[in-house]
Amino acid sequence: MSAASRSANAPPRLEPFRLRGANFNLLVLRLLDPRPEVVVPAIGDQFRRAPGFLRFAPIVIGLADLEGVAPGEVDFAGLAQGLRGLEIVPIGTTGGTPELRNAALAAGLPPLRQVGREGPDEPAPPPAAAEAPPPPGPVAVAPAAAARPALVVDQPVRAGQRIWAQGGDLIVTATVNAGAEVIADGNIHVYGALRGRAMAGGAQNTEARIFTMNFDPELISIAGYYAVRDGLAAAPLGRAVQVRLEGERMRFDPLG
Amino acid sequence: MAEVIVVTSGKGGVGKTTTSAAFGTGLAQRGKRTVVIDFDVGLRNLDLIMGVERRVVFDIVNVIQGEAKLNQALIRDKRVDTLAILPASQTRDKDALTKDGVRQIIEELSRDFDYILCDSPAGIEKGAMLALYFADQALIVTNPEVSSVRDSDRILGVLQSRSRRAEEKLGRVKEHLLVTRYDPARVERGEMLKLEDVQEILAIPLLGVVPESESVLRASNTGTPVILDAESIAGQAYKDAVDRFLGEDVPHRFLEPERKGLFRRLFGGRAA
């Protein structure tokens, strides 16, 4: 929609580059065995039947299953070389102990952080992941999945309009009218009345929340769990509210 | 260059054609060269409401298809000499309208007129899309009623995304809210939406509130735009709206229920 203020590509560009956050769908190769000489041939066997399936595919190496493995025991350089030999491109690691990640980093495989998950893969950084202070050590250089720009909408979202903040948060500084639909893979903030439909958290981000100054929706959904207006009799309608998931139940808490 | 103003609402029966006739006449009375185009091809009501139905020879479809010149199809109003009407066709359907055809007509009219009012049909189909496509400004006609407000909201979204100004990034279409058939007594009884509620949902500047009035039906039936009836409160409200549109600071009227005195109560006086 034209009202969205994310596009700013006016022609005369002076700067040579721009740094932007973005999300990518990547395959994770979870190591169950630390030895490249075991892993690499096994991958080769598996994908020989489907040649080209992983050709030049960027892949993230999952370290979560290597519990109790000392960093010296894993030959990351050899692993990376073996994978490249199969035309698979390792780009980083996820999960595992800080020692293992440092060892991988030394071999040119930086640790990546998974979006919307602070679960077992991460050694519990504090909440509010985007602004979280970086973990100690070289882990601080985590390149991908840093703060994603939120989609900001400064005009009323009107009946029949649908706004989707792909891969991030959606902030509407006006009202979302009945018959309109706002969707975000992250959180949804409405600094006006929410009278239409709001769907946060995409398909699986159960941590996503919806905030509004005046809670009066037609439908509300987080990570696929939803409630229609008829099911909101007990919710604090007409007030400032935040919505979140608690297990499989939706919770409506008054704000302020 | 003329300003192109679309009179639209989404919903039918809220007063688009009444507004087009009254507002167009009002602008012309103020000395602005004004033409009102009926985009409701297939129904054709504007010429009736403006009292020129017996003078229709050619229509907008004839002009688009090259069967008549624009000047042959334009009907000059006999009451206000700066006012003209381009009628719709009753025998064709809306597919006879094309974007290029409408563009040519508007370009040609731009040379001779200050304001081009496009009276949109109801709905969001082709006729309505073409009526709003070339608009610089929009009069959003809304009744104080939930479905009318919802449809107006929808049309505002379409204006922002699918008008020429939106597509060619020429800046926003300037929007004006005109609440019609407003009955303060029924609002007070909770039977109609309050003006503030309508404004809160649509969030565009208020140009005017036209009260429900019997004079509107009378005006339609006699083919006299209601703004020409100086006694009518609806006509006065339209005149206020035209004045505001032209930049004057006019306070809003007719927002409170009329308190009937004993005399009027006894003799059943009604709003003129």
Interface residues (C-beta under 8 A of the other chain):
Chain A: M1 S2 A3 Q155 P156 R158 A159 G160 Q161 A174 T175 N177 A178 G179 A180 A193 R195
Chain B: R150 D151 D153 R154 L156 G157 V158 Q160 S161 A166 K169 E200 I201 L202 A203
